[in-house]
Amino acid sequence: MSSTILFSESESYYRKLGLKNIDGVVFIFDGMRFYKCKNLSLMKFNVFVSIFYTMPHNVLLTQRFKKLGIKTILCSDGINDLANSFINPMHIKYGVELLHPILQDFFLCVGKKERMYFNQSAIAIDFMPDTIITKQYPSPLPEKRKILITTANTAYFNDDEFELLLKLIVSVSELLRDKKVDFSFRIFDNNLLSALQENYSGKIVNDIQNGFEDTLEHYTSIITTPSSVAVASMFHRRPTALLIYRDWPMFLQTGWSIPSVDVFKNNFDSFFDCDESRIEVQDRFFLNYSATKSMTDRINEILNVELSASHDCDKLIIRSYENMLLSKFNFNFEWFFRRVYLKLKRFKFFSHFMNKLKKNTL
């Protein structure tokens, strides 16, 4: 007997994460548009999958499916950053603490430590998205030693963090310049890049033409803010150093840390020379993320397990918000505008405009 899975977001999101077709299973995408359907229409689905935790449509559909005894899955698209959960201005604005708690029955997350942490409020299962590691084997080190300095797409959440991060990157860059070390940047944040151009007196080469793993082939060591690229860098056995500019605890650990340029000076040689003993330590940290199961594997497993008694998270839904969304006068504008946004995002001028608008709101 075939099964039918409803995915809340567009197909492209899930395919990028590694979703493959499953024999005997029907996939239906853009499921958020069904949030006002009658229960009889929802009963034809065996599983409901969503990515965006904060989207009200996903919250409402999750609650409805849970009440019908239908399995619900929340899927992460990258590593978890606790700072993002609690101090991201967008989450604070809407009174949400990201992933605290997990509303769904199952949570597909990146990392074994993350699995243990979130397993308290859901059945957490680790997996590896295709968006983090795309290569089958680690790429060889280039003969010439070269360092790459990069950041997460959203590396700071307020002005204080911006200034601390900028100061740290500038001081590290000046150290590398003084040591006559070849290095480049990989920064997509225009505000950060502009500030770097104003505060760093050396030449700035911004290597953003290719995907991260292809770019990595030209570098021997990586300096980054906490982000998924650190996981890919460790997979390829590059010395990986995290820039530390906030006090929030982190699941992510790499072989090196840079809380200040003075600390970095003391450990620079092992970082630059790819000290093998230190790399072996880093390899052990990478084991936290070395999941062999894909999204498809995990969803297929969930299809075949019994659904245990679920936790009750109804109190997290604001009743007035639910009434507004279920009102007969409400049209599903969010789903419509998200579709339009995805189409416009393909154009560089629109992406540049949205990045500027986003940074100006911080």
Secondary structure, 3 states (H helix, E strand, C coil): CCEEEEECCCHHHHHHHCCCCCCCEEEECCHHHHCCCCHHHHCCCCEEEECCCCCHHHHHHHHHHHHCCCEEEEECCCCCCHHHHHHCHHHHHCCCCCCCCCCCCEEEECCHHHHHHHCCCCEEEECCCCCCCCCCCCCCCCCCCCEEEECCCCCCCCHHHHHHHHHHHHHHHHHHHHCCCCEEEECCCHHHHHHHHHHCCCCCCECCCCCHHHHHCCCCEEEECCCHHHHHHHHCCCCEEEECCCCCCCCCCCCEEECCHHHHHHHHHHHHCCCHHHHHHHHHHHHHHCCCCCHHHHHHHHHCCCCCCCCCCHHHCCHHHHHHHHCCCCCCHHHHHHHHHHHHCCCHHHHHHHHHHHHHCC
